[in-house]
Amino acid sequence: VVERLVELLGSPDPAVVTPALRSVGNIVTGDDSQTQAVIDLHVMKMLPGLLQHSKASIKKEACWMLSNITAGSTEQIQTVIDTGLLPILVNILITGDFKSQKEAAWAVTNLTSGGTVEQISALVSFGVIKPMCDLLESKDVKFLMVLLDGILNILEAADKVNQAEPICVILEECQGLDKIELLQNHQNMQVYKKALDIIEKFFSGEESDGELAPKGDASSNQYQFNAATPNQEFNF
């Protein structure tokens, strides 16, 4: 049955795709083995088309399904990266409708929560930080918390390889720091505490050294962590 549902995701008819996508999406909300069963049926090759579908509701459902895959194992997160979905996901954060942006933010933050430092670095290299910061003006409290969690997770991952400073520079240059500082005045206590947590952990020393500027174009926020420790073979 699941195999047939995955096949139906390739239908040109949105009336066929929508219920199939919802059904497959419900399966990947299960445990990692259920998610893996769907991945093994080659669902990943369907996702680029679904994430870029002309129908917003299908795009949103595809982001929701993807957020359940990025909540899985590091191997499952790697299939997302290997399928080339990260730049598509970042583009949805920039250009998608609000409902799709919310689900895309969940997909991003789940990756930053369960991914390896290398996987989080890959996400950063596709320019995820600026669109996350741009969305911090939202009035939706749950959405703000998802974004702030993702930003904090990225900073903490970078910090593990002594590369938090360049991420801080990107956050400052794309006005993210200004927005996070403003959120310290938010009426919601959770938002206020999360914003305060980011500022206290990573911006309390504020003098930034010229040497710590990111290698890469900070304006487009495409940066990979350059590991300070010799045994790290990737860029963060």
N, C-alpha and C positions, 0 to 999 in steps of 0.2 A: 504493500500500500504506500509506504513512504517513498519508495523508488518512483512510483507513478506520480506522486505529489511533486517530487523534485522535477520530474520531466515537465509537468504542467507549468512550472515556473517559467519555462521558455515559450509559453503560448503568446501569440500576438494579441490575444483578447484579454483586456484588463478584468473582465467579468470572470474569467477562468483563473487568472493569476492571483487575484486578491484573496479568494478563500484558500487557495493552495498555499500561498505565502503565510497566511495566518496559521494554517495547520502545521506547516513545517516549523514556523516560528515558535509555536507552542511546544513542539518536541524539543527544540534546543533550549527551552527554559528548564529542562530536566537536568540530570547530573551530567558529568563530563562524558560518560560512556554513551548516553543518549545523543549528546551533541556530536560525539565522534561518529556514531552510526550515520548521522545525516551528512557529515563532512565526507565520509567514505563513499557516499552516493554522488559525489561530485557537485554538491550544492554550491561550492565556492565559485565555480566557473559561471554560475548563473548570477552571482551577486553584482558584478560590475554593471550589467544591463539593468538590473532592478534598482540599484542605487542611483542610476542616472535616468530612471524612467520619467517620461513626460507627465505621468499622473502622480501628483504630490502624495496621495494616500499610499501608493505602492512604494514610493521612495521612503516614506516614513516607516512603513512596515519592514522594509528591507534594513533600515538603520536599526530598528528594534531587534530584528533577528541577529544582526551583526553584533549588537551590544551583548547579546547572550552568548555569542561565540567568544568575544573578547573577555567575557567573565570566566572563561574556561581555563584549561591548562596552558602552560607556556608553549607547548607544541601546537595547540589549537590557535593561539595568538600568532604563532609563526606562520600558519597557513594563511592567515589574514594578510600578513606582510608579503608573503611569497606570491599571493594572488594579485598584488598591486593595488590593494584596496585603500591604503593609507592616504594617498593624494586625493582619491575620490571622496573619502570621509572628510578631509580638511576642506575640500571645495564645498561640501554640503554645509559645513559650519559657516562658510563665507556667503554662499548664495542661496541656500535652501530656505524653504518656508519654515516658520517658527517650530511647527511640530516635528519636522524632520531634523531641524537643528538640535532640538532637545534630545531626540533619540541618538543623534550623532555624538552629542556631548557625553551621553551615557557610555557609548561605545569607546570613546577616547578615554574617559576616566576609568572604566573597567580595565582597559589595557594598561594604564599607568599604575593601577592598583595591583594587578597580578602579573604584569610582564617583567622580563629581565631588564637590567640596565641597558643592554644592547637594544632590546625591542623598544624601550622608551626613547632611546637616542634616535632610533629610526623614525619614530613619530615626530620628534622635534625637528629632524632634518627636513621634513616635508612642510615645515612652517606652521605648525599647529598653534603656537603660542599666541600670535597676534589675533586670529579669529576668536580664540577663547577669551582674550582680554576685551575685544570689541563687544562681546556678548555680556560683559559684566554690568552693563547698564540696564539689563532686564529687570522687570518688576516681579518676576516669578522666583519666589524664595527657593523652592526645590531646585530649580535650574541653576540659580546662583551657587547653591551648595555643591552641586555636581561639578561646576566649572572651577570653583575654589579648591575642591578636593583634588581635581586633576592637576591644577597648577602647583599645589603643594607637593603632590606625588612626584611631579617632574623635577621640582627643586630638590627634593630629598634623594631622588635617584642620581641626579647630577652631583650632589654633595658626596655621595658614596665614592666617587672618583675625583673628588676635589675640583669639580667643575660647576659649582653653583654660581660662582661670580658671573661667568658669561651669560648664564640664563637670567640672572638679575639684570644685566645690562639690556638684554632683549626686552624684558618686562618694562624697564624704564623707558626704553626708546619707543615702544608701541603704546605708551600711556597706560599700560597695565598697572603699574605701581600706583599711579594717581587714582585709578578706579578702585584698587584694593584699599588704599588709604581712606577713600570716601566711604567704603563699605564698613569701616570701623564705626561709622555713625549710624549704621542701619538699625531700624527699630527691631528687627528680628535678632534675638540673642545668639542663635546658632551662626548666622551670617557674620555678625559682629565678632564672635569668638574666633571663627575660622580666618577672617581677614586679619585679626590681631595676631593670630598664631603665625601666619605667613610673614607679617611685618617684623614681629619679634625674633623669629628664627633666622630670617635672611636679610633684613634691611635695617637692623638696629645700628650697624656700624657705618652706615651710609657713605663713607669716603671711598670712591672706587678708583682703583689704580689703573693708569693707562695701559699697563701691560695686560690687564685682564679683559680687554675688549675682545669680543668674540671674533674668531677667525671665520669669516663668512659675512654675508650681507645681512646685517641686523635689521635693516628696514624690511626685508622680505622674510626675516626671521628664519632663514634657512641656515641652520647651524647644527653641527654634530659635536658632542662633547669630545674634546681631545684629552684623552686620559692622561692624568699626571703620573700614574704609576706604570712602570714598564711592563708589568705582566698583563695589562689590559690591551687586548688586540683590536679594539674597536674605537670609534670616535664618539665621545660624548662631550 
